[in-house]
């Protein structure tokens, strides 16, 4: 009888262990603009590296997450920000909303992906570019563009879509890229002309290329990787890096100042600089922070990195509100309805 009772107690204790282990996990709330299909693999990799953490994502587009984070500045609800535009994190840094912390592996990353000011608060993950997805089957005699100004062709009226810059980080990097590379006067003049050919400004960095790939539009201004992906699926599109160069941004991560789970957040930040993390980034982006990790997909434009303009991320952060206000005043009339 005693042996039977002891066996039962041991069995009950063993059954209770998984639940007890699960109960010991601490939730780490992470604000993110990562794509939905990235969330599962990222969560699994982080929790494998930091088993005492349970990642809880709060996911939305770049513009929405940026606005939400700033609105909560007096009462932060996140422990970390991950997979958000570096220009947004520079805004947070300037406002004193990020914890000073340099992850363990940061010094091994490419210099452009490291916070260049003190105190160190954010670390880059990967870079993304704004490209032209051009549907050759729908072009009807319009040549493949080689310059941004080719998109002003009257034959393209109502046939171009691009991301809304207040909703999408891709949209904002394009606008900021034009203003920096062309100069503000010429940049706004170009966008005035482009607006005449725009059918709608979509609230996604990928959707414009998807629409072009389906033949719903002739031109979609969108993410570089989405262009390569759609072409690889058989869409009759050319992925174009205009000769003047393209705007770009990087995704980055940081710890929120005042996090109640600071030690765990630091461990997650350390994970973000590892080879394993960068290999995950490279499944979605061709350009990542760690040297030597490269996974350029089929149909990725060969001249993409060479076509990246000299981009001032601090300028993007400092001028975001002003630029978006001016953009909205000029072009909001063609914004697509929000879902």
C-alpha positions in Angstrom: 0.0 0.0 0.0 2.8 2.4 0.9 4.6 1.6 -2.4 1.4 2.2 -4.3 0.8 5.5 -2.6 4.4 6.6 -3.2 4.1 5.7 -6.9 1.0 7.8 -7.1 2.6 10.8 -5.4 5.7 10.6 -7.7 3.4 10.3 -10.8 1.3 13.3 -9.6 4.4 15.3 -9.0 5.8 14.5 -12.5 2.5 15.5 -14.1 2.6 18.8 -12.3 6.1 19.7 -13.4 5.2 20.9 -16.9 2.6 23.2 -15.5 4.9 24.4 -12.8 7.7 25.1 -15.4 5.2 27.0 -17.6 4.1 29.0 -14.6 7.7 30.1 -14.0 7.9 31.8 -17.4 7.8 35.6 -17.4 5.9 37.4 -20.1 8.0 39.9 -22.1 5.8 42.2 -24.1 7.3 43.2 -27.4 5.9 45.8 -29.7 6.7 44.9 -33.4 6.0 45.6 -37.0 7.4 42.2 -38.1 5.3 40.4 -40.7 2.7 38.0 -39.2 4.5 34.9 -40.6 7.7 35.9 -38.8 6.2 36.0 -35.4 6.0 32.3 -34.7 9.7 31.5 -35.7 11.0 34.5 -33.8 9.1 33.6 -30.7 10.3 30.0 -30.9 13.9 31.0 -31.3 13.9 33.6 -28.6 12.2 31.3 -26.1 14.7 28.5 -26.9 17.6 31.0 -26.2 15.8 32.5 -23.1 13.7 29.7 -21.7 12.4 31.7 -18.8 10.8 34.2 -21.1 7.4 34.0 -22.8 7.3 36.5 -25.7 4.0 38.3 -26.1 3.8 40.2 -29.4 1.8 43.4 -29.9 1.9 43.7 -33.7 0.8 46.4 -36.2 2.2 48.5 -39.0 5.2 50.8 -38.4 3.1 54.0 -38.2 0.6 52.5 -35.8 3.2 51.0 -33.5 5.2 54.2 -33.5 2.2 56.3 -32.7 1.0 53.9 -30.0 4.4 53.8 -28.3 4.7 57.6 -28.2 1.1 57.9 -26.8 2.1 55.6 -24.0 5.4 57.4 -23.1 4.2 58.4 -19.6 3.0 54.8 -18.9 5.0 52.3 -21.0 3.3 49.0 -21.6 6.0 47.3 -23.6 9.3 45.7 -22.4 10.9 45.8 -25.8 10.5 47.1 -29.3 11.7 44.7 -32.1 11.4 44.8 -35.9 10.5 48.4 -36.0 12.1 51.1 -38.2 15.3 52.5 -36.8 14.0 56.0 -37.6 11.2 55.4 -35.1 13.6 54.1 -32.5 15.7 57.3 -33.0 12.6 59.3 -32.2 12.2 57.2 -29.0 15.9 57.6 -28.2 15.6 61.4 -28.5 12.6 61.4 -26.2 14.5 59.4 -23.6 12.2 56.4 -23.9 14.8 53.7 -24.4 17.0 51.9 -21.9 20.7 52.3 -22.3 22.0 48.8 -23.2 24.5 47.4 -25.7 23.8 43.8 -26.5 26.7 41.3 -26.0 27.2 40.7 -29.7 26.7 44.2 -31.0 30.4 45.0 -31.7 30.6 42.2 -34.2 27.8 43.6 -36.4 28.3 45.9 -39.4 28.8 49.5 -38.2 25.7 50.9 -39.9 23.6 48.6 -37.8 24.9 49.9 -34.5 23.7 52.9 -32.6 26.4 55.6 -33.3 25.6 57.8 -30.3 26.0 57.5 -26.5 24.3 56.2 -24.5 23.8 53.1 -26.8 20.1 52.2 -26.9 19.2 50.4 -30.2 20.6 47.8 -32.5 19.8 47.2 -36.2 18.6 43.8 -37.5 18.2 44.0 -41.2 17.7 46.6 -44.0 14.9 46.9 -46.6 14.6 49.0 -49.7 11.9 50.6 -51.7 11.8 49.3 -55.3 9.6 49.4 -58.4 7.5 46.3 -59.3 6.7 46.8 -62.9 4.2 44.4 -64.6 5.4 44.0 -68.2 2.2 42.2 -69.3 0.0 45.2 -68.2 2.4 47.9 -69.5 0.9 48.0 -73.0 3.9 49.6 -74.7 5.2 51.6 -71.7 8.9 50.7 -71.3 10.3 49.3 -68.1 11.4 52.4 -66.1 15.0 53.1 -65.4 14.5 56.4 -63.6 12.0 57.6 -61.0 10.9 60.2 -63.5 9.8 57.5 -65.9 6.9 57.0 -63.5 5.5 60.4 -64.4 4.6 59.1 -67.9 0.9 60.1 -68.5 0.3 56.6 -69.9 0.6 55.3 -66.3 -2.2 57.6 -64.9 -4.2 55.6 -62.4 -2.0 52.6 -62.7 0.5 53.1 -59.8 0.1 52.2 -56.1 2.5 52.8 -53.3 2.5 52.5 -49.5 0.9 55.3 -47.4 3.9 56.8 -45.6 2.1 57.4 -42.3 1.0 53.8 -42.1 3.9 52.0 -43.7 7.6 52.3 -43.0 8.2 51.4 -46.6 6.1 54.3 -47.7 8.0 56.7 -45.4 11.5 55.5 -46.5 10.5 56.2 -50.1 9.3 59.7 -49.4 12.3 60.4 -47.2 14.6 58.9 -49.9 13.2 61.2 -52.6 13.5 64.3 -50.4 17.1 63.5 -49.5 18.4 62.4 -52.9 16.6 65.0 -55.0 16.5 67.8 -52.6 13.3 69.0 -50.9 12.0 71.3 -53.7 12.6 68.7 -56.4 11.4 65.9 -54.2 8.0 67.5 -53.6 7.8 68.4 -57.3 8.4 64.8 -58.2 5.7 63.6 -55.8 3.2 66.1 -57.2 3.7 64.6 -60.6 3.6 61.0 -59.3 0.4 61.8 -57.4 -1.3 62.4 -60.8 -0.6 58.8 -61.7 -1.3 57.2 -58.3 -4.5 55.1 -58.0 -4.3 54.7 -54.2 -1.9 54.9 -51.3 -2.2 51.5 -49.6 -1.6 50.8 -45.9 1.0 48.1 -46.4 4.6 47.9 -47.6 4.0 44.7 -49.6 0.5 45.1 -51.0 1.5 47.4 -53.9 3.8 44.8 -55.4 1.2 42.1 -54.8 -1.4 44.1 -56.8 1.1 44.7 -59.6 2.0 41.0 -59.6 -1.7 40.1 -60.0 -2.1 42.6 -62.9 -4.5 44.8 -60.9 -2.0 47.7 -61.4 0.9 48.2 -63.7 3.3 49.6 -61.1 3.6 48.9 -57.4 6.2 50.7 -55.3 7.1 48.2 -52.5 9.6 46.2 -50.5 12.6 44.7 -52.3 12.0 41.2 -51.0 8.3 41.2 -51.9 9.3 42.1 -55.5 11.7 39.1 -55.7 9.2 36.8 -54.1 6.4 37.7 -56.5 8.6 37.4 -59.5 9.8 34.0 -58.3 6.2 32.9 -58.1 5.9 33.5 -61.8 4.4 37.0 -61.9 5.3 39.0 -65.1 7.1 41.7 -63.2 10.5 43.4 -63.3 12.0 44.5 -60.0 13.7 47.8 -60.7 16.3 49.9 -58.8 16.0 53.3 -60.5 19.3 54.8 -61.5 19.1 57.7 -59.0 19.1 55.2 -56.2 16.5 54.1 -53.6 15.5 55.0 -50.1 16.0 52.4 -47.4 15.5 51.7 -43.8 16.5 49.1 -41.2 14.6 47.2 -38.7 16.0 47.5 -35.2 15.4 46.5 -31.6 15.7 48.2 -28.2 14.6 47.9 -24.6 11.9 50.2 -23.2 13.1 52.4 -20.4 11.2 51.4 -17.3 10.7 47.8 -18.3 9.7 45.7 -15.3 11.5 42.7 -16.8 14.8 44.4 -17.6 17.1 41.4 -17.0 15.0 39.2 -19.3 14.8 42.0 -21.9 18.6 42.3 -21.9 18.8 38.5 -22.6 16.4 38.9 -25.5 18.5 41.9 -26.8 21.6 39.7 -26.6 19.8 37.1 -28.7 19.0 39.7 -31.4 22.7 40.0 -32.3 23.4 36.3 -32.5 24.2 34.3 -35.7 20.9 32.3 -35.1 18.9 35.5 -35.0 20.6 36.9 -38.1 19.9 33.7 -40.0 16.3 34.2 -39.1 16.4 37.8 -40.4 18.0 36.6 -43.7 15.0 34.4 -44.4 13.0 37.6 -45.0 15.6 40.2 -45.8 18.6 40.0 -48.1 20.7 42.5 -46.1 21.2 41.7 -42.4 23.4 43.1 -39.6 25.8 40.2 -39.1 28.7 40.0 -41.6 28.9 36.9 -43.7 25.2 36.0 -43.5 23.6 36.3 -46.9 20.5 34.7 -48.4 19.7 36.7 -51.5 16.6 35.0 -53.1 16.1 34.3 -56.7 15.2 37.3 -58.8 16.6 39.7 -56.2 18.0 42.8 -58.0 21.7 42.4 -58.4 22.4 46.1 -58.0 20.2 46.6 -54.9 23.0 47.3 -52.3 24.8 49.6 -54.7 21.6 51.5 -55.3 21.1 52.4 -51.7 21.2 56.2 -51.3 23.3 57.9 -48.6 20.6 57.8 -46.0 20.5 59.9 -42.9 18.3 58.0 -40.4 18.5 60.8 -37.9 17.1 63.2 -40.5 14.3 60.7 -41.1 13.5 60.7 -37.4 13.8 64.4 -36.8 11.7 65.4 -39.9 9.1 62.7 -39.8 6.2 64.7 -38.3 6.9 67.7 -40.6 7.2 65.5 -43.8 4.1 63.5 -43.0 2.0 66.6 -42.3 3.1 68.1 -45.6 2.6 64.8 -47.5 -0.9 64.4 -46.0 -1.9 68.0 -46.9 -0.9 67.3 -50.6 -1.9 63.7 -51.2 -4.3 62.3 -48.5 -7.2 62.4 -51.0 -6.0 59.1 -52.6 -5.4 57.2 -49.4 -7.1 53.8 -49.5 -9.7 53.1 -46.8 -8.2 51.4 -43.7 -9.5 47.9 -43.0 
